Every structure is written in structure tokens, then in C-alpha cells.
Amino acid sequence: MADGGKKFLWGVVAGLAAAALIKTDTFRKGCAKVIAGGIQLKDDAKEYFETIKEDAEDAKAEKDAEK
């Protein structure tokens, strides 16, 4: 069998294995956990940067008030 044919067959096998894995509840629950973690990380980062922005605005307001 030619080298290209072997690669194709390995690709088919890998695709079938991936399709079987995707259908499992464990995989779906894992994906949901990863996505939930990503959303939580985004929310935490947004809150953190909002705090930094507010602190910077307060510092600017204090500096302007001193003038």
C-alpha cells in the first residue's frame, strides 16, 4: 500500500475514534466544564479591569482636585 493510502486510512481511523469520543457524556460534560471555566475567567478579568479603571479615574479626580 502506498504511503498516501496508509495516511488516509490512519485519518479515517482517527476520525472514527473522534466521532465516537464526541458522542460520550464524559466528553460533553468535560467540554461544558471547560467552557464554563472560560466564561468565569472572562467575567473575573472584566471585573478586575473595571476595578483598575475605577481606581485610575479616582486617582485622576484626586489629582485634578488638588490643582
PDB file of N, CA, C, O and CB in Angstrom:
ATOM      1  N   MET A   1       0.850  -1.168   0.000  1.00  0.00           N
ATOM      2  CA  MET A   1       0.000   0.000   0.000  1.00  0.00           C
ATOM      3  C   MET A   1       0.903   1.240   0.000  1.00  0.00           C
ATOM      4  O   MET A   1       1.928   1.278   0.680  1.00  0.00           O
ATOM      5  CB  MET A   1      -0.971  -0.007   1.229  1.00  0.00           C
ATOM      6  N   ALA A   2       0.514   2.214  -0.748  1.00  0.00           N
ATOM      7  CA  ALA A   2       1.299   3.449  -0.857  1.00  0.00           C
ATOM      8  C   ALA A   2       1.239   4.238   0.446  1.00  0.00           C
ATOM      9  O   ALA A   2       0.316   4.088   1.247  1.00  0.00           O
ATOM     10  CB  ALA A   2       0.791   4.315  -2.027  1.00  0.00           C
ATOM     11  N   ASP A   3       2.235   5.069   0.629  1.00  0.00           N
ATOM     12  CA  ASP A   3       2.327   5.873   1.850  1.00  0.00           C
ATOM     13  C   ASP A   3       1.094   6.775   2.007  1.00  0.00           C
ATOM     14  O   ASP A   3       0.599   6.949   3.120  1.00  0.00           O
ATOM     15  CB  ASP A   3       3.615   6.727   1.833  1.00  0.00           C
ATOM     16  N   GLY A   4       0.608   7.333   0.931  1.00  0.00           N
ATOM     17  CA  GLY A   4      -0.580   8.185   0.976  1.00  0.00           C
ATOM     18  C   GLY A   4      -1.810   7.407   1.406  1.00  0.00           C
ATOM     19  O   GLY A   4      -2.660   7.937   2.121  1.00  0.00           O
ATOM     20  N   GLY A   5      -1.916   6.153   0.977  1.00  0.00           N
ATOM     21  CA  GLY A   5      -3.053   5.317   1.362  1.00  0.00           C
ATOM     22  C   GLY A   5      -3.045   5.008   2.844  1.00  0.00           C
ATOM     23  O   GLY A   5      -4.095   4.994   3.486  1.00  0.00           O
ATOM     24  N   LYS A   6      -1.863   4.760   3.392  1.00  0.00           N
ATOM     25  CA  LYS A   6      -1.750   4.490   4.829  1.00  0.00           C
ATOM     26  C   LYS A   6      -2.150   5.722   5.639  1.00  0.00           C
ATOM     27  O   LYS A   6      -2.840   5.615   6.653  1.00  0.00           O
ATOM     28  CB  LYS A   6      -0.310   4.058   5.189  1.00  0.00           C
ATOM     29  N   LYS A   7      -1.710   6.883   5.184  1.00  0.00           N
ATOM     30  CA  LYS A   7      -2.058   8.119   5.882  1.00  0.00           C
ATOM     31  C   LYS A   7      -3.569   8.356   5.839  1.00  0.00           C
ATOM     32  O   LYS A   7      -4.172   8.806   6.814  1.00  0.00           O
ATOM     33  CB  LYS A   7      -1.312   9.317   5.262  1.00  0.00           C
ATOM     34  N   PHE A   8      -4.157   8.044   4.695  1.00  0.00           N
ATOM     35  CA  PHE A   8      -5.604   8.199   4.558  1.00  0.00           C
ATOM     36  C   PHE A   8      -6.335   7.275   5.526  1.00  0.00           C
ATOM     37  O   PHE A   8      -7.277   7.692   6.199  1.00  0.00           O
ATOM     38  CB  PHE A   8      -6.044   7.913   3.112  1.00  0.00           C
ATOM     39  N   LEU A   9      -5.899   6.022   5.592  1.00  0.00           N
ATOM     40  CA  LEU A   9      -6.549   5.071   6.499  1.00  0.00           C
ATOM     41  C   LEU A   9      -6.384   5.497   7.964  1.00  0.00           C
ATOM     42  O   LEU A   9      -7.326   5.400   8.751  1.00  0.00           O
ATOM     43  CB  LEU A   9      -5.971   3.658   6.293  1.00  0.00           C
ATOM     44  N   TRP A  10      -5.204   5.962   8.318  1.00  0.00           N
ATOM     45  CA  TRP A  10      -5.000   6.465   9.679  1.00  0.00           C
ATOM     46  C   TRP A  10      -5.907   7.663   9.953  1.00  0.00           C
ATOM     47  O   TRP A  10      -6.411   7.819  11.065  1.00  0.00           O
ATOM     48  CB  TRP A  10      -3.523   6.854   9.895  1.00  0.00           C
ATOM     49  N   GLY A  11      -6.111   8.491   8.964  1.00  0.00           N
ATOM     50  CA  GLY A  11      -7.016   9.635   9.112  1.00  0.00           C
ATOM     51  C   GLY A  11      -8.447   9.192   9.326  1.00  0.00           C
ATOM     52  O   GLY A  11      -9.168   9.764  10.143  1.00  0.00           O
ATOM     53  N   VAL A  12      -8.862   8.160   8.579  1.00  0.00           N
ATOM     54  CA  VAL A  12     -10.221   7.623   8.739  1.00  0.00           C
ATOM     55  C   VAL A  12     -10.384   7.039  10.138  1.00  0.00           C
ATOM     56  O   VAL A  12     -11.391   7.280  10.805  1.00  0.00           O
ATOM     57  CB  VAL A  12     -10.521   6.542   7.663  1.00  0.00           C
ATOM     58  N   VAL A  13      -9.391   6.273  10.576  1.00  0.00           N
ATOM     59  CA  VAL A  13      -9.448   5.675  11.910  1.00  0.00           C
ATOM     60  C   VAL A  13      -9.514   6.757  12.980  1.00  0.00           C
ATOM     61  O   VAL A  13     -10.309   6.663  13.914  1.00  0.00           O
ATOM     62  CB  VAL A  13      -8.230   4.766  12.147  1.00  0.00           C
ATOM     63  N   ALA A  14      -8.691   7.770  12.846  1.00  0.00           N
ATOM     64  CA  ALA A  14      -8.690   8.870  13.817  1.00  0.00           C
ATOM     65  C   ALA A  14     -10.034   9.604  13.800  1.00  0.00           C
ATOM     66  O   ALA A  14     -10.551   9.976  14.853  1.00  0.00           O
ATOM     67  CB  ALA A  14      -7.536   9.858  13.516  1.00  0.00           C
ATOM     68  N   GLY A  15     -10.586   9.807  12.633  1.00  0.00           N
ATOM     69  CA  GLY A  15     -11.886  10.471  12.525  1.00  0.00           C
ATOM     70  C   GLY A  15     -12.993   9.668  13.179  1.00  0.00           C
ATOM     71  O   GLY A  15     -13.848  10.226  13.867  1.00  0.00           O
ATOM     72  N   LEU A  16     -12.980   8.348  12.965  1.00  0.00           N
ATOM     73  CA  LEU A  16     -13.991   7.496  13.592  1.00  0.00           C
ATOM     74  C   LEU A  16     -13.837   7.482  15.112  1.00  0.00           C
ATOM     75  O   LEU A  16     -14.829   7.499  15.841  1.00  0.00           O
ATOM     76  CB  LEU A  16     -13.899   6.069  13.042  1.00  0.00           C
ATOM     77  N   ALA A  17     -12.611   7.450  15.577  1.00  0.00           N
ATOM     78  CA  ALA A  17     -12.368   7.480  17.021  1.00  0.00           C
ATOM     79  C   ALA A  17     -12.843   8.802  17.615  1.00  0.00           C
ATOM     80  O   ALA A  17     -13.454   8.819  18.684  1.00  0.00           O
ATOM     81  CB  ALA A  17     -10.871   7.266  17.325  1.00  0.00           C
ATOM     82  N   ALA A  18     -12.566   9.904  16.931  1.00  0.00           N
ATOM     83  CA  ALA A  18     -13.001  11.219  17.410  1.00  0.00           C
ATOM     84  C   ALA A  18     -14.524  11.309  17.435  1.00  0.00           C
ATOM     85  O   ALA A  18     -15.102  11.845  18.380  1.00  0.00           O
ATOM     86  CB  ALA A  18     -12.419  12.337  16.523  1.00  0.00           C
ATOM     87  N   ALA A  19     -15.174  10.780  16.392  1.00  0.00           N
ATOM     88  CA  ALA A  19     -16.636  10.806  16.339  1.00  0.00           C
ATOM     89  C   ALA A  19     -17.231   9.998  17.488  1.00  0.00           C
ATOM     90  O   ALA A  19     -18.234  10.401  18.077  1.00  0.00           O
ATOM     91  CB  ALA A  19     -17.139  10.261  14.990  1.00  0.00           C
ATOM     92  N   ALA A  20     -16.621   8.868  17.806  1.00  0.00           N
ATOM     93  CA  ALA A  20     -17.106   8.050  18.919  1.00  0.00           C
ATOM     94  C   ALA A  20     -16.884   8.766  20.247  1.00  0.00           C
ATOM     95  O   ALA A  20     -17.736   8.705  21.133  1.00  0.00           O
ATOM     96  CB  ALA A  20     -16.404   6.679  18.930  1.00  0.00           C
ATOM     97  N   LEU A  21     -15.764   9.433  20.388  1.00  0.00           N
ATOM     98  CA  LEU A  21     -15.448  10.149  21.623  1.00  0.00           C
ATOM     99  C   LEU A  21     -16.396  11.322  21.845  1.00  0.00           C
ATOM    100  O   LEU A  21     -16.838  11.566  22.968  1.00  0.00           O
ATOM    101  CB  LEU A  21     -14.006  10.645  21.592  1.00  0.00           C
ATOM    102  N   ILE A  22     -16.702  12.032  20.791  1.00  0.00           N
ATOM    103  CA  ILE A  22     -17.565  13.209  20.890  1.00  0.00           C
ATOM    104  C   ILE A  22     -18.961  12.836  21.383  1.00  0.00           C
ATOM    105  O   ILE A  22     -19.617  13.645  22.039  1.00  0.00           O
ATOM    106  CB  ILE A  22     -17.660  13.913  19.535  1.00  0.00           C
ATOM    107  N   LYS A  23     -19.416  11.648  21.084  1.00  0.00           N
ATOM    108  CA  LYS A  23     -20.760  11.218  21.464  1.00  0.00           C
ATOM    109  C   LYS A  23     -20.880  10.821  22.935  1.00  0.00           C
ATOM    110  O   LYS A  23     -21.994  10.620  23.418  1.00  0.00           O
ATOM    111  CB  LYS A  23     -21.178  10.062  20.604  1.00  0.00           C
ATOM    112  N   THR A  24     -19.777  10.705  23.655  1.00  0.00           N
ATOM    113  CA  THR A  24     -19.834  10.262  25.047  1.00  0.00           C
ATOM    114  C   THR A  24     -20.247  11.404  25.971  1.00  0.00           C
ATOM    115  O   THR A  24     -19.935  12.570  25.728  1.00  0.00           O
ATOM    116  CB  THR A  24     -18.478   9.698  25.482  1.00  0.00           C
ATOM    117  N   ASP A  25     -20.959  11.034  27.041  1.00  0.00           N
ATOM    118  CA  ASP A  25     -21.388  12.031  28.023  1.00  0.00           C
ATOM    119  C   ASP A  25     -20.195  12.645  28.750  1.00  0.00           C
ATOM    120  O   ASP A  25     -20.205  13.832  29.077  1.00  0.00           O
ATOM    121  CB  ASP A  25     -22.347  11.402  29.034  1.00  0.00           C
ATOM    122  N   THR A  26     -19.185  11.849  28.997  1.00  0.00           N
ATOM    123  CA  THR A  26     -17.998  12.347  29.687  1.00  0.00           C
ATOM    124  C   THR A  26     -17.347  13.468  28.891  1.00  0.00           C
ATOM    125  O   THR A  26     -16.948  14.486  29.458  1.00  0.00           O
ATOM    126  CB  THR A  26     -16.994  11.211  29.921  1.00  0.00           C
ATOM    127  N   PHE A  27     -17.240  13.285  27.582  1.00  0.00           N
ATOM    128  CA  PHE A  27     -16.645  14.311  26.729  1.00  0.00           C
ATOM    129  C   PHE A  27     -17.486  15.573  26.755  1.00  0.00           C
ATOM    130  O   PHE A  27     -16.948  16.675  26.862  1.00  0.00           O
ATOM    131  CB  PHE A  27     -16.497  13.802  25.290  1.00  0.00           C
ATOM    132  N   ARG A  28     -18.796  15.425  26.659  1.00  0.00           N
ATOM    133  CA  ARG A  28     -19.691  16.589  26.653  1.00  0.00           C
ATOM    134  C   ARG A  28     -19.622  17.338  27.977  1.00  0.00           C
ATOM    135  O   ARG A  28     -19.585  18.568  28.003  1.00  0.00           O
ATOM    136  CB  ARG A  28     -21.137  16.156  26.369  1.00  0.00           C
ATOM    137  N   LYS A  29     -19.607  16.584  29.083  1.00  0.00           N
ATOM    138  CA  LYS A  29     -19.509  17.227  30.389  1.00  0.00           C
ATOM    139  C   LYS A  29     -18.171  17.944  30.533  1.00  0.00           C
ATOM    140  O   LYS A  29     -18.100  19.032  31.105  1.00  0.00           O
ATOM    141  CB  LYS A  29     -19.684  16.194  31.514  1.00  0.00           C
ATOM    142  N   GLY A  30     -17.114  17.331  30.011  1.00  0.00           N
ATOM    143  CA  GLY A  30     -15.792  17.963  30.049  1.00  0.00           C
ATOM    144  C   GLY A  30     -15.769  19.249  29.253  1.00  0.00           C
ATOM    145  O   GLY A  30     -15.214  20.252  29.698  1.00  0.00           O
ATOM    146  N   CYS A  31     -16.370  19.222  28.079  1.00  0.00           N
ATOM    147  CA  CYS A  31     -16.433  20.437  27.249  1.00  0.00           C
ATOM    148  C   CYS A  31     -17.228  21.528  27.948  1.00  0.00           C
ATOM    149  O   CYS A  31     -16.835  22.695  27.931  1.00  0.00           O
ATOM    150  CB  CYS A  31     -17.061  20.127  25.877  1.00  0.00           C
ATOM    151  N   ALA A  32     -18.352  21.151  28.566  1.00  0.00           N
ATOM    152  CA  ALA A  32     -19.176  22.125  29.281  1.00  0.00           C
ATOM    153  C   ALA A  32     -18.396  22.742  30.430  1.00  0.00           C
ATOM    154  O   ALA A  32     -18.511  23.940  30.688  1.00  0.00           O
ATOM    155  CB  ALA A  32     -20.461  21.469  29.804  1.00  0.00           C
ATOM    156  N   LYS A  33     -17.601  21.930  31.123  1.00  0.00           N
ATOM    157  CA  LYS A  33     -16.792  22.430  32.236  1.00  0.00           C
ATOM    158  C   LYS A  33     -15.730  23.412  31.743  1.00  0.00           C
ATOM    159  O   LYS A  33     -15.494  24.445  32.369  1.00  0.00           O
ATOM    160  CB  LYS A  33     -16.127  21.262  32.983  1.00  0.00           C
ATOM    161  N   VAL A  34     -15.097  23.087  30.629  1.00  0.00           N
ATOM    162  CA  VAL A  34     -14.071  23.968  30.065  1.00  0.00           C
ATOM    163  C   VAL A  34     -14.681  25.293  29.626  1.00  0.00           C
ATOM    164  O   VAL A  34     -14.112  26.355  29.876  1.00  0.00           O
ATOM    165  CB  VAL A  34     -13.367  23.290  28.875  1.00  0.00           C
ATOM    166  N   ILE A  35     -15.825  25.232  28.980  1.00  0.00           N
ATOM    167  CA  ILE A  35     -16.491  26.452  28.524  1.00  0.00           C
ATOM    168  C   ILE A  35     -16.939  27.298  29.711  1.00  0.00           C
ATOM    169  O   ILE A  35     -16.783  28.519  29.698  1.00  0.00           O
ATOM    170  CB  ILE A  35     -17.696  26.108  27.633  1.00  0.00           C
ATOM    171  N   ALA A  36     -17.499  26.651  30.744  1.00  0.00           N
ATOM    172  CA  ALA A  36     -17.921  27.388  31.937  1.00  0.00           C
ATOM    173  C   ALA A  36     -16.717  28.051  32.608  1.00  0.00           C
ATOM    174  O   ALA A  36     -16.810  29.186  33.077  1.00  0.00           O
ATOM    175  CB  ALA A  36     -18.637  26.446  32.932  1.00  0.00           C
ATOM    176  N   GLY A  37     -15.600  27.347  32.651  1.00  0.00           N
ATOM    177  CA  GLY A  37     -14.385  27.926  33.222  1.00  0.00           C
ATOM    178  C   GLY A  37     -13.910  29.125  32.427  1.00  0.00           C
ATOM    179  O   GLY A  37     -13.470  30.120  33.003  1.00  0.00           O
ATOM    180  N   GLY A  38     -13.993  29.040  31.111  1.00  0.00           N
ATOM    181  CA  GLY A  38     -13.604  30.162  30.256  1.00  0.00           C
ATOM    182  C   GLY A  38     -14.495  31.370  30.454  1.00  0.00           C
ATOM    183  O   GLY A  38     -14.014  32.503  30.485  1.00  0.00           O
ATOM    184  N   ILE A  39     -15.774  31.140  30.586  1.00  0.00           N
ATOM    185  CA  ILE A  39     -16.709  32.241  30.819  1.00  0.00           C
ATOM    186  C   ILE A  39     -16.436  32.886  32.178  1.00  0.00           C
ATOM    187  O   ILE A  39     -16.459  34.110  32.305  1.00  0.00           O
ATOM    188  CB  ILE A  39     -18.173  31.739  30.743  1.00  0.00           C
ATOM    189  N   GLN A  40     -16.178  32.051  33.198  1.00  0.00           N
ATOM    190  CA  GLN A  40     -15.869  32.578  34.525  1.00  0.00           C
ATOM    191  C   GLN A  40     -14.584  33.403  34.495  1.00  0.00           C
ATOM    192  O   GLN A  40     -14.509  34.464  35.114  1.00  0.00           O
ATOM    193  CB  GLN A  40     -15.741  31.433  35.541  1.00  0.00           C
ATOM    194  N   LEU A  41     -13.579  32.916  33.777  1.00  0.00           N
ATOM    195  CA  LEU A  41     -12.323  33.646  33.647  1.00  0.00           C
ATOM    196  C   LEU A  41     -12.544  34.996  32.973  1.00  0.00           C
ATOM    197  O   LEU A  41     -11.976  36.003  33.395  1.00  0.00           O
ATOM    198  CB  LEU A  41     -11.306  32.821  32.854  1.00  0.00           C
ATOM    199  N   LYS A  42     -13.365  35.017  31.932  1.00  0.00           N
ATOM    200  CA  LYS A  42     -13.677  36.276  31.234  1.00  0.00           C
ATOM    201  C   LYS A  42     -14.372  37.251  32.171  1.00  0.00           C
ATOM    202  O   LYS A  42     -14.039  38.436  32.195  1.00  0.00           O
ATOM    203  CB  LYS A  42     -14.562  36.010  29.999  1.00  0.00           C
ATOM    204  N   ASP A  43     -15.332  36.761  32.939  1.00  0.00           N
ATOM    205  CA  ASP A  43     -16.057  37.627  33.873  1.00  0.00           C
ATOM    206  C   ASP A  43     -15.140  38.177  34.954  1.00  0.00           C
ATOM    207  O   ASP A  43     -15.221  39.352  35.310  1.00  0.00           O
ATOM    208  CB  ASP A  43     -17.210  36.865  34.513  1.00  0.00           C
ATOM    209  N   ASP A  44     -14.258  37.310  35.479  1.00  0.00           N
ATOM    210  CA  ASP A  44     -13.309  37.757  36.500  1.00  0.00           C
ATOM    211  C   ASP A  44     -12.355  38.813  35.950  1.00  0.00           C
ATOM    212  O   ASP A  44     -12.058  39.798  36.627  1.00  0.00           O
ATOM    213  CB  ASP A  44     -12.514  36.568  37.042  1.00  0.00           C
ATOM    214  N   ALA A  45     -11.879  38.611  34.733  1.00  0.00           N
ATOM    215  CA  ALA A  45     -10.972  39.576  34.115  1.00  0.00           C
ATOM    216  C   ALA A  45     -11.684  40.904  33.868  1.00  0.00           C
ATOM    217  O   ALA A  45     -11.110  41.973  34.078  1.00  0.00           O
ATOM    218  CB  ALA A  45     -10.413  39.018  32.795  1.00  0.00           C
ATOM    219  N   LYS A  46     -12.917  40.829  33.430  1.00  0.00           N
ATOM    220  CA  LYS A  46     -13.692  42.051  33.184  1.00  0.00           C
ATOM    221  C   LYS A  46     -13.874  42.834  34.482  1.00  0.00           C
ATOM    222  O   LYS A  46     -13.730  44.056  34.498  1.00  0.00           O
ATOM    223  CB  LYS A  46     -15.070  41.709  32.566  1.00  0.00           C
ATOM    224  N   GLU A  47     -14.188  42.138  35.559  1.00  0.00           N
ATOM    225  CA  GLU A  47     -14.363  42.781  36.859  1.00  0.00           C
ATOM    226  C   GLU A  47     -13.046  43.391  37.349  1.00  0.00           C
ATOM    227  O   GLU A  47     -13.033  44.500  37.881  1.00  0.00           O
ATOM    228  CB  GLU A  47     -14.898  41.769  37.888  1.00  0.00           C
ATOM    229  N   TYR A  48     -11.955  42.674  37.171  1.00  0.00           N
ATOM    230  CA  TYR A  48     -10.638  43.156  37.588  1.00  0.00           C
ATOM    231  C   TYR A  48     -10.257  44.431  36.840  1.00  0.00           C
ATOM    232  O   TYR A  48      -9.810  45.400  37.453  1.00  0.00           O
ATOM    233  CB  TYR A  48      -9.575  42.073  37.359  1.00  0.00           C
ATOM    234  N   PHE A  49     -10.431  44.434  35.522  1.00  0.00           N
ATOM    235  CA  PHE A  49     -10.066  45.611  34.742  1.00  0.00           C
ATOM    236  C   PHE A  49     -11.006  46.781  35.012  1.00  0.00           C
ATOM    237  O   PHE A  49     -10.600  47.938  34.907  1.00  0.00           O
ATOM    238  CB  PHE A  49     -10.067  45.276  33.259  1.00  0.00           C
ATOM    239  N   GLU A  50     -12.251  46.491  35.356  1.00  0.00           N
ATOM    240  CA  GLU A  50     -13.174  47.562  35.722  1.00  0.00           C
ATOM    241  C   GLU A  50     -12.713  48.222  37.027  1.00  0.00           C
ATOM    242  O   GLU A  50     -12.801  49.440  37.177  1.00  0.00           O
ATOM    243  CB  GLU A  50     -14.621  47.014  35.866  1.00  0.00           C
ATOM    244  N   THR A  51     -12.227  47.412  37.961  1.00  0.00           N
ATOM    245  CA  THR A  51     -11.704  47.946  39.217  1.00  0.00           C
ATOM    246  C   THR A  51     -10.485  48.822  38.968  1.00  0.00           C
ATOM    247  O   THR A  51     -10.353  49.894  39.557  1.00  0.00           O
ATOM    248  CB  THR A  51     -11.349  46.808  40.178  1.00  0.00           C
ATOM    249  N   ILE A  52      -9.597  48.364  38.096  1.00  0.00           N
ATOM    250  CA  ILE A  52      -8.412  49.157  37.758  1.00  0.00           C
ATOM    251  C   ILE A  52      -8.821  50.480  37.123  1.00  0.00           C
ATOM    252  O   ILE A  52      -8.251  51.526  37.433  1.00  0.00           O
ATOM    253  CB  ILE A  52      -7.485  48.373  36.808  1.00  0.00           C
ATOM    254  N   LYS A  53      -9.797  50.433  36.245  1.00  0.00           N
ATOM    255  CA  LYS A  53     -10.273  51.650  35.576  1.00  0.00           C
ATOM    256  C   LYS A  53     -10.844  52.635  36.598  1.00  0.00           C
ATOM    257  O   LYS A  53     -10.563  53.832  36.540  1.00  0.00           O
ATOM    258  CB  LYS A  53     -11.345  51.301  34.511  1.00  0.00           C
ATOM    259  N   GLU A  54     -11.645  52.124  37.530  1.00  0.00           N
ATOM    260  CA  GLU A  54     -12.233  52.989  38.551  1.00  0.00           C
ATOM    261  C   GLU A  54     -11.146  53.604  39.435  1.00  0.00           C
ATOM    262  O   GLU A  54     -11.211  54.785  39.776  1.00  0.00           O
ATOM    263  CB  GLU A  54     -13.234  52.199  39.410  1.00  0.00           C
ATOM    264  N   ASP A  55     -10.151  52.800  39.803  1.00  0.00           N
ATOM    265  CA  ASP A  55      -9.048  53.321  40.618  1.00  0.00           C
ATOM    266  C   ASP A  55      -8.279  54.410  39.879  1.00  0.00           C
ATOM    267  O   ASP A  55      -7.899  55.417  40.476  1.00  0.00           O
ATOM    268  CB  ASP A  55      -8.096  52.189  41.015  1.00  0.00           C
ATOM    269  N   ALA A  56      -8.052  54.216  38.601  1.00  0.00           N
ATOM    270  CA  ALA A  56      -7.344  55.214  37.802  1.00  0.00           C
ATOM    271  C   ALA A  56      -8.167  56.493  37.693  1.00  0.00           C
ATOM    272  O   ALA A  56      -7.619  57.593  37.771  1.00  0.00           O
ATOM    273  CB  ALA A  56      -7.029  54.662  36.400  1.00  0.00           C
ATOM    274  N   GLU A  57      -9.475  56.354  37.514  1.00  0.00           N
ATOM    275  CA  GLU A  57     -10.341  57.532  37.433  1.00  0.00           C
ATOM    276  C   GLU A  57     -10.353  58.285  38.765  1.00  0.00           C
ATOM    277  O   GLU A  57     -10.347  59.516  38.785  1.00  0.00           O
ATOM    278  CB  GLU A  57     -11.776  57.121  37.038  1.00  0.00           C
ATOM    279  N   ASP A  58     -10.372  57.540  39.880  1.00  0.00           N
ATOM    280  CA  ASP A  58     -10.337  58.171  41.203  1.00  0.00           C
ATOM    281  C   ASP A  58      -9.022  58.923  41.408  1.00  0.00           C
ATOM    282  O   ASP A  58      -9.013  60.046  41.913  1.00  0.00           O
ATOM    283  CB  ASP A  58     -10.525  57.113  42.312  1.00  0.00           C
ATOM    284  N   ALA A  59      -7.923  58.303  41.018  1.00  0.00           N
ATOM    285  CA  ALA A  59      -6.620  58.951  41.171  1.00  0.00           C
ATOM    286  C   ALA A  59      -6.551  60.219  40.333  1.00  0.00           C
ATOM    287  O   ALA A  59      -6.003  61.227  40.782  1.00  0.00           O
ATOM    288  CB  ALA A  59      -5.488  57.991  40.774  1.00  0.00           C
ATOM    289  N   LYS A  60      -7.096  60.184  39.129  1.00  0.00           N
ATOM    290  CA  LYS A  60      -7.105  61.362  38.261  1.00  0.00           C
ATOM    291  C   LYS A  60      -7.971  62.465  38.870  1.00  0.00           C
ATOM    292  O   LYS A  60      -7.599  63.639  38.861  1.00  0.00           O
ATOM    293  CB  LYS A  60      -7.619  60.993  36.850  1.00  0.00           C
ATOM    294  N   ALA A  61      -9.129  62.068  39.398  1.00  0.00           N
ATOM    295  CA  ALA A  61     -10.017  63.057  40.003  1.00  0.00           C
ATOM    296  C   ALA A  61      -9.355  63.715  41.218  1.00  0.00           C
ATOM    297  O   ALA A  61      -9.491  64.921  41.420  1.00  0.00           O
ATOM    298  CB  ALA A  61     -11.348  62.402  40.411  1.00  0.00           C
ATOM    299  N   GLU A  62      -8.648  62.933  42.018  1.00  0.00           N
ATOM    300  CA  GLU A  62      -7.947  63.486  43.182  1.00  0.00           C
ATOM    301  C   GLU A  62      -6.838  64.443  42.741  1.00  0.00           C
ATOM    302  O   GLU A  62      -6.640  65.501  43.338  1.00  0.00           O
ATOM    303  CB  GLU A  62      -7.357  62.351  44.048  1.00  0.00           C
ATOM    304  N   LYS A  63      -6.129  64.055  41.701  1.00  0.00           N
ATOM    305  CA  LYS A  63      -5.039  64.919  41.202  1.00  0.00           C
ATOM    306  C   LYS A  63      -5.619  66.218  40.651  1.00  0.00           C
ATOM    307  O   LYS A  63      -5.069  67.293  40.887  1.00  0.00           O
ATOM    308  CB  LYS A  63      -4.207  64.189  40.100  1.00  0.00           C
ATOM    309  N   ASP A  64      -6.738  66.121  39.912  1.00  0.00           N
ATOM    310  CA  ASP A  64      -7.371  67.326  39.372  1.00  0.00           C
ATOM    311  C   ASP A  64      -7.907  68.209  40.505  1.00  0.00           C
ATOM    312  O   ASP A  64      -7.880  69.435  40.389  1.00  0.00           O
ATOM    313  CB  ASP A  64      -8.514  66.946  38.401  1.00  0.00           C
ATOM    314  N   ALA A  65      -8.384  67.617  41.583  1.00  0.00           N
ATOM    315  CA  ALA A  65      -8.942  68.386  42.712  1.00  0.00           C
ATOM    316  C   ALA A  65      -7.835  69.137  43.450  1.00  0.00           C
ATOM    317  O   ALA A  65      -8.083  70.196  44.026  1.00  0.00           O
ATOM    318  CB  ALA A  65      -9.693  67.449  43.694  1.00  0.00           C
ATOM    319  N   GLU A  66      -6.617  68.597  43.437  1.00  0.00           N
ATOM    320  CA  GLU A  66      -5.502  69.251  44.108  1.00  0.00           C
ATOM    321  C   GLU A  66      -5.052  70.531  43.383  1.00  0.00           C
ATOM    322  O   GLU A  66      -4.455  71.418  43.993  1.00  0.00           O
ATOM    323  CB  GLU A  66      -4.336  68.284  44.222  1.00  0.00           C
ATOM    324  N   LYS A  67      -5.334  70.613  42.119  1.00  0.00           N
ATOM    325  CA  LYS A  67      -4.877  71.774  41.328  1.00  0.00           C
ATOM    326  C   LYS A  67      -5.624  73.022  41.660  1.00  0.00           C
ATOM    327  O   LYS A  67      -5.355  74.074  41.081  1.00  0.00           O
ATOM    328  CB  LYS A  67      -5.013  71.503  39.863  1.00  0.00           C
TER     329      LYS A  67
END
